[in-house]
């Protein structure tokens, strides 16, 4: 199966204006704004506690901002979505989703559940030849067709991540939202998964990548938004953002950047070693 290019008209993917948001009793955002256009693959980069997870939950609809007449949040130009309509525009692959499936769920069911945006499949859900054919095509494309009958819990972390990607791709969304896609993967699995992301972007998909791992940012990413303590610290092209000075400021740590084949690696830049108090 070839990756089909998304040919929808370009517009605004995400438009957040002046929102306030909480996680439990903790206020994460206050007067927060961010706009991202369709077709502009973007990395949301920041340390732990910067607001990345909260932003992802706002985008996916798992969390809602506090109501205010001068604030708004819209996806693809709309502030209200039916989940059945949104699934064909936005596919989500996240840690939370990976842990929500029962260990006994067959891999095929994980993929089929994407048609209903559900966790696993249910008796009231109907799947015809079209759905099974599409699931088989996507699994074959991702190299997991021979694992279709395996229990989800028996798969490696990398294989589980591919099944979740297949779950998102069965609806052929134009945009994919990834949460730290290589977390928990070994080197080989990480490189293979990042190559999948690159192919998706080259095929015309828009990718939103939420991460604190600089090495996860592939060359096809066009924009990097740096988050720190619930605010946008900086926003620009990878050439502007992936510098030693910018990353040192973002992570509050002296860092040295090395670029190789369009990918970024970061090393500590301490002259006499880090100041570690035991």
NORVENNOR-V490929 format. One line per field, one symbol per residue. ss: DSSP state (H for helix, E for strand, L for the rest). psi: psi as a letter, one per 30 degrees, with the letter a starting at -180 (. if undefined). burial: + if it has 9 or more other ideal C-beta (glycine too) atoms within 8 Angstrom, else -. A space follows every 50 residues. Layout:
# NORVENNOR-V490929
ss->???
psi->???
burial->???
This chain:
# NORVENNOR-V490929
ss->LLLLLLLLLLLEEEEEEEEEEEELLEEEEEEEEEEEELLLLEEEELLLLL LHHHHHHHHHLLLLLLLLLLLEEEELLELLLLHHHHLLLEEEELHHHHHH LLLLLEHHHHHHHHHLLLLLLLLLLLLLHHHHHHHHHHHHHLLLHHHLLL EHHHLLHHHHHHHHHHHHHLLLLLEEEEELLLLLLLHHHHHHHHHHHHHH HHLLLEEEEEELLHHHLLLLLLEEEEEELLEEEEEELHHHHLLHHHHHHH HLLLEEEEEELLEEEEEELLLLLLLLLL
psi->kkkkkkglkkakekjkjhlkkljbfkkekkhkkkkklkfjkkkjkllkgf geeeeeeeefgfkklkkkfgllkkkhgkfkkkeeefffekkkjleeeeff kkffkkeeeeeefffghljlllefkkkaeeeeeeeeeeeeegggefgffk kefflleeeeeeeeeeeeffghlfkkjkjifgkfkleeeeeeeeeeeeee efffkkkjjjlgjeffjlffkfkkjkkkhgljelkaleeeeileeeeeee ghkjlkkkkjhflkkklkgkeglljjk.
burial->--+--+-----+++++-+++++-----++--+++-+++-++++++++--+ +++++++++++-+-+--+--++++++---------++-++++++--++-- +---+++++++++++----++---+-----++-+++++++++-+--++-+ ++--+-+++++++++++++++-++++++++++--+---++-+++-+++++ +-++++++++++-+++++-++-++++++-+-+++---+-+++-+-+++++ ----+++-----++++--+---------
